[in-house]
Amino acid sequence: MRLTRINEIENYLMKKGAVGMPELLEHFGISLNTLRRDIDVLCRRGSVSKVYGGIVYNKESNVEPFVQRSSLNVDEKMKIGKLASSFIEDNDTIYIDSGTTTVNILQHIRPDMNITIICNSLNLFVEASKYPYLNLIAPGGIFYHKTHSFVGMASIAALQDYHLSKSFMAASGISLDMGASTNSFHEADIKKAVIARSEKVILMTDHSKINRPAGIHIVSLTGLYAFVTDKKPPNEYMELFNTHHVQCLYQHAEEEK
């Protein structure tokens, strides 16, 4: 019950931006000591900060806006989408992560395939509406403009009802030590919940993300089923993938010329 209340307070602050302590006390009907303890938890998460008389929501300044990211490495992302689509099989229930790379998988799904797609990305739903043969499920949540995705505990709770045969995940950065990572703590919570429900995790990123870790860990590279990118990764990554039986798909050398 306490965890549910803390998450509800976080969602309330996300909507409001800044809130005074009296408003929070009245809205949630809890004591001042209880509220202070809950706020301390949110401060440790990094999602809020204390100010005189109240709380402000941290807006994640390191998260690059979706529109800005969508114009980068467009050709590479399209090729990654085509490569990743080879993992999709008939009767799969898959999760497609929010991001400017993962959406490119849609155009390569054959119309005769019976698959169900779960996702939290507004842009992916818009693109998927062009393919009437796809079965789509929206977990719900609060719309987060920077990533054009739906976040919050409603999204995470809805995922508990599904078993995912495969998840196609995006990341802000990749490194050997930190694995796949993101700059958004809201996205991180959902990504981790998806990975926990997935039989096979397929990470999709272009080469510019390699050796550029972001702030929040999502999954170790050894926990992947496959890594899909546009160029052959550095040797130390290939050695790790080979050792841990992680498939690595990338654009052939003759296509890179």
N, C-alpha and C positions, 0 to 999 in steps of 0.2 A: 504493500500500500504506500509506503514511504517513497519507493522508487517511482511509482506511478505519479505521485504528487509532484516530485521533483521534476519529472519530465513535463508535466503539465505546466509548472511554473516556467520552465525553459521555453515552451511553446508560446506561452502568454507574453513573455518578454520579447520573443522573436517578432511577434505581431506589433507590439507596442513601441519597441525601441528603447524607451526609458520609462521606469515606473517608480513611484514613491512607495515607501514601506507601508504607509497606511492603506493604500489601494490594494496591495498584495494581501495584507492581513484581512481586509474585508472580503476580497474576492475568494480567497481560499479558506477562510474561516478557521485559521490556525493561530496558535499563540506566537508571541514575538520571539521566544526562544526557539521554537520549532522552525519558524521562518528563517532565523539567523543560521541555524544548522543546515537547512536546505540550501540557502544561498552560498554557504561555504563550500558545499559540494559542487555547485555550479561554477564557482570561482576556480576550484581546482581543475574542473574540466576545461576551463578557458573560455567558456561560452558567455560569461557575464563578468562585469566589474562593478565593484562598490563605488558609489559616489556619495557625497553628502546628502543625506535624506532619502536615498533610494538606490536603484540598480539600473545599469545600462547594459544593453545587449551588444556584444562584440560582433562586428560585421565582417570579420575575416578579410582583412585588406589584402592578404596574399593570394586570394582566389581570383584568378584571371577570368573576366566575364566571358560567357559562352560565345557571344557574337564575335568577340576579338579572337578567341581560339579557333573558331570555325573557319577562318580565312587562312590558317597556317597549314602547310604541308598537305594540301587537298588531294593531290594525285597519290601521294603515299598512303593516305588514309583509305582511299578507295581500293587500292591494291590489298591493303591489310584486311579490309572487309571481305573481299573475294576469297582470300586465303582462309580466313576464319570460318567462312560458311561451309567449308569442306567437312567440318566436325559435326554439322547438324544432320540428324537422322530422323526418319519417319517416327512419329509418335513421341518425339521429345517434348518435354516441358522445360523451356529455357528461360533464363533471365538475361536481358540485355541491359547493361549498365548505361547510365547517362553519360554523355560525352560526345565529342565531335568525331571520334574514330569509330565507335561501336555502331552508330546508326547506319554505317555503310554496309553492314552485313545484310540488311533487309532486301536489297535489290537482287541478291544472289540466292534467295530461298526459292526453290522450285514451287510452282503453284499446285502441283499434285501432292505435296507433302502435307501430312496431318501433324501440325505442331502447334503448341500453345506458347505464347510469349508473355512474360511478366516483365514489367519495367516501370521505372519512376520518372522517365524522361518525357517532357512535353513535346520536344522536337521529334522524338522517336514515334510517339503516337500520331503526330501529324503525318509523318512519312509513312507509317504503317497503314494509315487510312486509305492509301492508294492501292493497297493489296487486300481486297475483300476476302480472300481465302484464308487469311491469317486469323487465328484465335488470340485475342488480346485480353489481358487482365491488368487492371490498374490497382495497386495497393492503396492509393490515396495518400493523404498527408498535406503538409503546408507547402505552397509553392515558394521555391527559393530562386530569386530572379537571376543571380549570378551564374548558376549552373543550369537554369531552365529545367529544374527537377523538383520533385515533391519529396519532402523530407519530414522528419519528426517521428514520434513514437507510433503514430497510426500506421505509417508505412512499415515499420519494423514489426509491429504486432501482426499485421496482415500476412506477412511472409511466413509466419509460423504454421500456416495452414497448408503450405505447399512443399512438395519434395521436388527439387530441381535436378534434372538429369545433367544439365550443363549450365554454367554461367559464363557470360562473355563480359569481362570486366575491363574498365579503363583505369588509368592512374595518372597522377601529375608528375611522378618521377619514379625512377628505378635505381637501385644500387644493390651490390652483393650483400652488404651488411643489413640494410633496412628493408630489402625486398621492394614490393610495390607500395607506394605511399601517396598521400593526397594532402592538400593544404586546407581542406574543408572538414571540420570535425562533424558536421551534419552528414556529409556524404560518407565519411568514414564509418559511422555507426551503421548505416544501411548496407554498405559494402560488406562489412564484417558479418552482418546477419545473413546476407545472401550467401556468402562463402560457406557459412556454417550449415546451410541447407542444401549445398550442391555436391553432387557426386564428382563432377569434374569442373575445375576452374581453368578458364582459358583467358589469359591476359593479352590485351590488344593495345600496343602503343607503337608510335614511330620511333626511329633511332634517336631523335633529339631528347627523349626522356631518359636515356641510359646514362648512368653515372651522375644523375641530377636528382638526388633524393628530396622529397618534400617533407613536410613537418610531421605527418601522422602515419604510422605504419598501418598497412591494410593486411598484407599476407606475405609470407616469405616466398622466395622464388622456388624453394624446394617443395612447397605445398601446391605448386601448379600442376595441372595436367599438360598444359601446352602454353607456349609463348609465341605470339604472332607479331611480326614486325616487318619493316620494309627493307632492312639491310642486315647482313650477317652481323650478329653481336660480337663484341670483343672476345678473344680466346678464353679469358677467365670465366666469362658467362657460359660459353659453349661447353667448357669443361664441367661446370656445375650442372648444367642441364643433362649432359651425358651421364654423369655420376648418379644423378637422382632420377633418371628415366623421364625427364620432362621433354616433350616434343617441342622442337623449335622450327617454325615455319617462317621463311622470309623470301623476299624477291630474289630470283636467280641473277647471277652476276651479269649475264648477257643483257638482261632487262635494265640493269642499272646504267649501262653505257649510254 
